[in-house]
Amino acid sequence: MSAGKIVLTVLFVVLCIALVIMVLIQKGKSAGLTGSIAGGGADTFWGQNKSRSFEGKIDFATKAAAGAFLVLALLLNVVK
């Protein structure tokens, strides 16, 4: 096993653990009955400023980690 593959594998495992933690930290996105009665939540102050909140940052970090997960998985399959 080459040093590059060992480094990629360790990075992959750390990324997997981080991704699991980020998914478990997030709250559910289902609004339930009250969200559909109110006409959605995009027009509220919370909907407009969600990206500045902790939940918005975790959501973005999860998407970035998922993209990095896919790239690393492909790299690990290519590197021999």
Summary of the structure (lengths in Angstrom):
residues: 80
radius of gyration: 17.9
end to end distance: 7.8
largest distance: 57.9
contacts: 175
relative contact order: 0.18
helix: 76%
strand: 0%
